[in-house]
Amino acid sequence: MVKLSVIVPFYNVQQYAPDTLKSLRANARDDFEFILVDDCSRDETPDILERAARELPGAVHLRHEKNGGLATARNTGLDAARGEYLTFLDGDDWLAPGYYEQLLSQIEKLGCDFVRTDHVQCTARARSVHRVPHGRRGVVMSPREVILPADRSTSVDYAFAWAGMYHRRLADAGLLHFTDGLRTAEDRPWIWRLHREAESFAAVSLLGVFYRRGVASSLTQIGDVRQLDFIKAFDQVIRETAADRDADKLLPKAVRTYCAIISHHLGSIERFEPAVARKLKSMSAAALKRMPQGVLDEALDSMDLQRATRLRRLRRRPVSAEVAA
């Protein structure tokens, strides 16, 4: 029986894939499988993965004939996964040796639906530790109970799918799949759904995932139209949270987070292509008008003056019927 399935999408990461695969080898075990999903790469990544399929113990190599994005590639891996537990890694990140065995031991000991853990962010010049914004470690709790407060960073703001491990029962319940086609912010609806609908989780203090930040090919570095999928992602968060039994309590957090992300993108609008920058403004203005307006008023009142002023100005912007839809 497969104990752990590790789902690793790759797309045009020939420079980094060898390090990723080397770290997977240092985490291999007879009952682990590594599902390597090539999302129709156009560089040397397919050749690297073909070799890995022969040389990496437990490797399963899958290839998309058409590029679908990270969310879709992860779903392909989930559909193929056989493990009792599941986790994710991105094709340009890497792991400490033996990390998965340690994390697996933690989730088995705790007996919860999922665990979340810390990670190391790596740039060309520095490494920094980023921790799950949840103070109680090794204590099983209800995921729903840690979504709030609205005005502080909480576990739903730590949306990295690879910073944790998940029991198969979550996949069987439909909670681990991502929204197909989202090109960015795909983890946001996913983490919100997980915290609303799973029964138990714990935060644990392990450092073993190394997240490569600032990669030139990453969407976070590219100001093209794919970045605007954050609006689709957060519209989904708002829509699904509004249908929740605790909508009155949870919507202020969802709306405030959405506003903060819009403000962040507007604050760095110069990195977008001009046509995309214009579209960002119009789509964001329409998004503000779609939000529950009373909740939005409260969110803006709770934000600092600079962000609140920026968003109020955008809120007054006229929106065409086409964009509003």
Solvent accessible surface area in square Angstrom, and as a share of the most:
residue,aa,sasa,rsa
1,M,191,0.85
2,V,19,0.11
3,K,46,0.20
4,L,0,0.00
5,S,0,0.00
6,V,0,0.00
7,I,0,0.00
8,V,0,0.00
9,P,7,0.05
10,F,2,0.01
11,Y,87,0.33
12,N,47,0.24
13,V,13,0.08
14,Q,80,0.36
15,Q,138,0.61
16,Y,36,0.14
17,A,0,0.00
18,P,66,0.41
19,D,75,0.39
20,T,0,0.00
21,L,17,0.09
22,K,151,0.64
23,S,9,0.06
24,L,0,0.00
25,R,118,0.43
26,A,49,0.38
27,N,7,0.03
28,A,35,0.27
29,R,79,0.29
30,D,156,0.81
31,D,40,0.21
32,F,5,0.02
33,E,4,0.02
34,F,0,0.00
35,I,0,0.00
36,L,0,0.00
37,V,0,0.00
38,D,0,0.00
39,D,4,0.02
40,C,4,0.02
41,S,4,0.03
42,R,179,0.65
43,D,43,0.22
44,E,97,0.44
45,T,0,0.00
46,P,21,0.13
47,D,66,0.34
48,I,19,0.10
49,L,0,0.00
50,E,84,0.38
51,R,113,0.41
52,A,8,0.06
53,A,39,0.30
54,R,173,0.63
55,E,103,0.46
56,L,10,0.05
57,P,68,0.43
58,G,37,0.36
59,A,22,0.17
60,V,52,0.30
61,H,54,0.24
62,L,50,0.25
63,R,101,0.37
64,H,27,0.12
65,E,151,0.68
66,K,164,0.70
67,N,37,0.19
68,G,15,0.15
69,G,8,0.08
70,L,51,0.25
71,A,0,0.00
72,T,34,0.20
73,A,0,0.00
74,R,2,0.01
75,N,12,0.06
76,T,37,0.21
77,G,0,0.00
78,L,10,0.05
79,D,108,0.56
80,A,40,0.31
81,A,10,0.08
82,R,152,0.55
83,G,0,0.00
84,E,43,0.19
85,Y,15,0.06
86,L,0,0.00
87,T,0,0.00
88,F,1,0.00
89,L,0,0.00
90,D,23,0.12
91,G,5,0.05
92,D,24,0.12
93,D,1,0.00
94,W,47,0.17
95,L,5,0.03
96,A,26,0.20
97,P,102,0.64
98,G,27,0.26
99,Y,3,0.01
100,Y,2,0.01
101,E,87,0.39
102,Q,91,0.41
103,L,1,0.00
104,L,3,0.01
105,S,65,0.42
106,Q,51,0.23
107,I,0,0.00
108,E,77,0.35
109,K,150,0.63
110,L,36,0.18
111,G,53,0.51
112,C,2,0.01
113,D,9,0.05
114,F,0,0.00
115,V,0,0.00
116,R,0,0.00
117,T,0,0.00
118,D,0,0.00
119,H,0,0.00
120,V,13,0.07
121,Q,37,0.17
122,C,6,0.04
123,T,62,0.36
124,A,111,0.86
125,R,234,0.85
126,A,61,0.48
127,R,154,0.56
128,S,49,0.32
129,V,70,0.40
130,H,68,0.30
131,R,136,0.50
132,V,4,0.02
133,P,46,0.29
134,H,23,0.10
135,G,75,0.72
136,R,135,0.49
137,R,70,0.26
138,G,37,0.35
139,V,53,0.30
140,V,66,0.38
141,M,46,0.20
142,S,42,0.27
143,P,0,0.00
144,R,27,0.10
145,E,123,0.55
146,V,13,0.08
147,I,0,0.00
148,L,64,0.32
149,P,55,0.34
150,A,29,0.23
151,D,91,0.47
152,R,167,0.61
153,S,73,0.47
154,T,8,0.05
155,S,1,0.01
156,V,0,0.00
157,D,37,0.19
158,Y,13,0.05
159,A,9,0.07
160,F,58,0.24
161,A,0,0.00
162,W,8,0.03
163,A,0,0.00
164,G,0,0.00
165,M,0,0.00
166,Y,0,0.00
167,H,31,0.14
168,R,62,0.23
169,R,103,0.38
170,L,6,0.03
171,A,17,0.13
172,D,108,0.56
173,A,71,0.55
174,G,43,0.41
175,L,12,0.06
176,L,0,0.00
177,H,60,0.27
178,F,10,0.04
179,T,48,0.28
180,D,97,0.50
181,G,40,0.39
182,L,6,0.03
183,R,72,0.26
184,T,18,0.10
185,A,25,0.20
186,E,17,0.08
187,D,16,0.08
188,R,46,0.17
189,P,2,0.02
190,W,2,0.01
191,I,0,0.00
192,W,1,0.00
193,R,32,0.12
194,L,0,0.00
195,H,0,0.00
196,R,13,0.05
197,E,95,0.42
198,A,10,0.08
199,E,147,0.66
200,S,22,0.14
201,F,0,0.00
202,A,0,0.00
203,A,0,0.00
204,V,3,0.02
205,S,72,0.46
206,L,28,0.14
207,L,79,0.39
208,G,0,0.00
209,V,1,0.00
210,F,32,0.13
211,Y,32,0.12
212,R,49,0.18
213,R,98,0.36
214,G,42,0.40
215,V,8,0.05
216,A,88,0.68
217,S,63,0.41
218,S,32,0.21
219,L,34,0.17
220,T,56,0.33
221,Q,89,0.40
222,I,52,0.26
223,G,10,0.10
224,D,25,0.13
225,V,74,0.42
226,R,78,0.29
227,Q,6,0.03
228,L,5,0.02
229,D,15,0.08
230,F,4,0.02
231,I,4,0.02
232,K,124,0.52
233,A,0,0.00
234,F,1,0.01
235,D,32,0.17
236,Q,18,0.08
237,V,0,0.00
238,I,17,0.09
239,R,149,0.54
240,E,52,0.23
241,T,0,0.00
242,A,51,0.39
243,A,90,0.70
244,D,22,0.12
245,R,193,0.70
246,D,38,0.20
247,A,15,0.12
248,D,131,0.68
249,K,133,0.57
250,L,5,0.03
251,L,17,0.09
252,P,37,0.23
253,K,4,0.02
254,A,0,0.00
255,V,0,0.00
256,R,38,0.14
257,T,15,0.09
258,Y,1,0.00
259,C,0,0.00
260,A,26,0.20
261,I,32,0.16
262,I,0,0.00
263,S,1,0.00
264,H,113,0.51
265,H,15,0.07
266,L,20,0.10
267,G,42,0.41
268,S,24,0.16
269,I,39,0.20
270,E,138,0.62
271,R,82,0.30
272,F,11,0.05
273,E,92,0.41
274,P,100,0.63
275,A,60,0.47
276,V,11,0.06
277,A,16,0.13
278,R,149,0.54
279,K,95,0.40
280,L,0,0.00
281,K,78,0.33
282,S,23,0.15
283,M,42,0.19
284,S,0,0.00
285,A,0,0.00
286,A,2,0.01
287,A,0,0.00
288,L,0,0.00
289,K,89,0.38
290,R,103,0.37
291,M,5,0.02
292,P,44,0.28
293,Q,74,0.33
294,G,48,0.46
295,V,30,0.17
296,L,0,0.00
297,D,62,0.32
298,E,113,0.51
299,A,6,0.04
300,L,2,0.01
301,D,106,0.55
302,S,60,0.38
303,M,15,0.07
304,D,70,0.36
305,L,147,0.73
306,Q,128,0.57
307,R,69,0.25
308,A,3,0.02
309,T,55,0.32
310,R,61,0.22
311,L,0,0.00
312,R,84,0.31
313,R,142,0.52
314,L,14,0.07
315,R,54,0.20
316,R,174,0.63
317,R,87,0.32
318,P,123,0.77
319,V,35,0.20
320,S,65,0.42
321,A,89,0.69
322,E,151,0.68
323,V,46,0.27
324,A,44,0.34
325,A,118,0.91
